[in-house]
Amino acid sequence: MAKLALISLSDKTGAVDFAKELVALGFEVVSTGGTAAALRKAGLAVTDISQLTNFPECLDGRVKTLHPMVHAGILARPTDEHLRQVAKLGCKLIDVVCVNLYPFQATVDKGADFETIVENIDIGGPSMLRSAAKNFERVTVVTDPSDYARVLKELRLNGKVSKLTRLELSAKAFSHTAAYDAAISQQMNERAGRHMMDMAAGPIAIGGTPELTLRYGENPHQKAVLLKSSGLSPKGMLAMKKLSGKELSYNNLGDMETAIAVVREFGPDRPCVCIVKHATPCGVGVADDIGEAYRLAFEADPVSAFGGIVASNRQLDEKAVAKMAEIFLEVVVAPSFSGEAVNLFSKKPAVRFVELPLEEMMRPKEVEMKSLPGGFLMQETDTRQVNPGDLKCVTRVCPTEEETKQLLCAWKVVKHVKSNAILLWKGSSTVGVGGGQTNRVGAARIAIGMAGEKAEGSVMASDAFFPFKDTVEEAAKAGVKAIIQPGGSIRDKESIEECDKHGIAMVFTGVRHFKH
């Protein structure tokens, strides 16, 4: 008796050759719809699934393989009892299940209407794959055309597929259906307007498809990949287009996200440039002209800018790109580049020039995740904004209107600096950044040291409250004129008195911005 191979494919790559080999090895092919037609066109004898089930396809093809004759044939174990039952039912045992699923993700990516997206939710395919994967002890399940050659080789050499291969293919099938279901879950939740944190009371399906193999991870010996969230059209960083330069690395993308997040804080209305080095903003400038914004960002810390990541919220022209080309930069990301600017790319073949539409640049992340052994941490992204009306002046001297503008600029940036974080801002740019320290006064000394003479007349931002007055003492010695911080320390009074002693204005936000 011939063995049965059930073949039902959306992606028919290599399907004809695979089926021909199976037939040559003594298999009878059972198939459905378009797959059956393609195999017959290639000259193969094919049994329609309706002949196996004695039940016609119905409901516009929604029901084809959802039938006991199919699933009993797949799920039957080679025990006397199971074989007796399938014989009594008149079922044929199915030995190979070769199935891939309706192109749900591709339909989403095309921007199809919701009705079309729903019709591309496969039901029968995942059911067959799960049945076959569960019964891997007898059945070979194939979801990926790249596995056809391996299966055929073992059948030719041994007359069967090894148990280890069947187990590996089973695991691959379950991963395939899990990612598929996660894509559907994420699409449906988005359509329903459900935030991921709203779903945290129950199971959360998170899936991703490899979008880009990265140059390497944090270090050259580490592998890394960029995954796109399943079920969603490309958003945020996933909508980028690399125009030139080397392959992107894990660190490049992490630093790009930080630079873009800082630019996002200033919105689309005024030109802004952020330079990031090692996950920390080292220079941020705002101006009426994007070239001037870059100059301010660069001059804020020209030493750290070398090898940095630059993000701009404006098109970059030839003049701006030429200025950036004066030093080595890892990545330059902007909404677009002028034609003249693009002509300069060949002169900097190592630099990655990346386009990211402004609307995607301005799109905030909903959640942030970190992996742990055995689990994940997940939190809402810190998108809290502070406006002038939210500020509470706690000192005898209050900031001027201009100082208030600068304090709010400093506050936008300090939230993106690793805690403990202190940042100095003067005029239209940062002048000193101190972050990632185990004590706050240490971060202040670093920021003040980076600023040098520019600290005189600057304003200071702190991502969390001052536990002691020592940070204010350092600010006073440096000539800082105003401070913005959350407040809330049991020693706030001491810091306020120290500000009053030196004529420094200080405002509380009531909002903390730890970034670990």
FENVENUR-V136572 format. One record per pair of residues at least 6 apart in sequence whose ideal C-beta (glycine too) atoms are under 6 Angstrom apart, sorted by the first residue. I is the first residue (numbers start at 1). J is the second residue. Records with the same first field share a line. If there is no record, write none. Layout:
I->J / J
This chain:
2->26 / 28
3->27 / 95
4->28 / 30 / 92 / 94 / 95
5->22 / 27 / 29 / 96
6->30 / 94 / 97
7->19 / 29 / 31 / 35 / 98
8->32 / 35 / 99
9->15 / 35 / 100
10->100 / 102 / 103
11->100
12->38
13->145
14->145 / 148
16->42
18->148
19->29 / 39 / 44
21->152
25->155
29->46
30->47 / 49 / 52
31->39 / 46
32->49 / 64
36->46 / 48
39->46
40->46
49->64 / 65
50->56
52->69
53->67 / 69
55->67
57->64
64->124
65->124 / 128
66->124
69->91
71->131
72->86 / 91
73->91 / 92 / 93 / 94
74->94 / 131 / 132 / 139
75->131 / 135
76->82 / 86 / 93
78->138
96->140
97->128 / 132 / 141
98->142
99->125 / 128 / 129
100->143
101->122 / 125 / 180
102->120 / 122
104->120 / 183
105->183
107->117 / 120
108->117 / 233
109->233
121->184
126->177
129->173 / 177
130->177
132->139 / 141
133->141 / 170 / 173 / 174
136->166 / 167 / 170
140->161 / 166
141->169 / 170 / 173
142->151
143->173 / 176
151->161
154->161 / 162
179->207 / 230
182->205 / 206 / 207 / 230
183->207 / 230 / 231
185->205
186->231 / 232
187->231
196->366 / 367
197->380
207->230
208->227 / 229 / 230
209->228 / 230
210->225
211->226 / 228
212->226
213->225
214->224 / 248 / 249 / 250
215->247 / 249
216->222 / 249
217->224 / 250
218->250 / 251
224->250
228->238
236->360 / 363
239->360
240->354 / 356
241->355
242->352 / 354
243->353
244->345 / 353
245->351 / 352 / 353
246->350
248->352
252->330 / 331
255->276 / 279 / 309
256->309 / 331 / 333
258->276 / 279 / 416
259->274 / 276 / 309 / 311
260->311 / 361
261->416
262->274 / 281 / 284 / 413 / 416
263->272 / 274 / 311 / 313
264->362
265->412
266->272 / 286
268->313 / 358 / 362
270->286
271->287 / 290 / 293 / 314
272->286 / 293 / 313
273->285 / 293 / 294 / 297 / 312
274->281 / 284 / 311
275->282 / 283 / 297 / 305 / 308 / 310
276->309
277->304 / 308
280->417 / 435
281->413 / 416
282->301 / 304
283->297 / 298 / 300 / 301 / 305 / 430
284->297 / 413 / 430
285->293 / 296 / 297 / 429
286->293 / 428
287->293 / 428
290->312 / 314 / 320
291->319 / 320
296->428 / 429
298->305
300->429 / 430 / 431
306->327 / 328
307->328 / 330
308->329
309->330 / 331
310->329 / 332
311->333
312->334
315->336
316->334 / 337 / 341
317->338 / 341
318->340 / 341
321->341 / 344
324->332
325->348
329->351
331->352
332->353
333->354 / 356
335->358
336->355
345->353
364->381 / 383
365->381
367->378
368->379 / 381
369->376 / 378
370->377
384->511
386->411 / 509 / 511
388->404
391->507
392->508
393->507
394->496 / 506 / 508
395->496 / 499 / 500 / 505 / 506
396->500
397->503 / 505
398->505
399->482 / 505
403->459 / 482
406->425 / 459
407->459 / 482 / 484
409->425
410->423 / 425 / 459 / 461
411->461 / 484
413->423
414->421 / 423 / 461 / 463
415->513
417->433 / 435
418->435 / 436 / 515
419->463 / 514 / 515
420->437 / 440 / 443
421->435 / 443 / 463
422->434 / 443 / 444 / 447 / 462
423->433 / 461
424->431 / 432 / 447 / 451 / 455 / 458 / 460
425->459
426->454 / 458
431->451 / 454 / 458
432->447 / 448 / 450 / 451
433->447
434->443 / 446 / 447
437->443
440->471
441->470 / 471
444->471 / 474
445->474
448->455 / 478
455->478 / 479
456->479
457->481
458->480
459->482
460->475 / 480 / 483
461->484
462->485
463->513
464->486 / 512
465->485 / 486 / 487 / 488 / 489
466->489 / 495
467->489
469->494 / 495 / 498
472->495 / 498 / 499
476->502
482->505
483->506
484->507
486->509 / 511 / 512
487->508
499->506
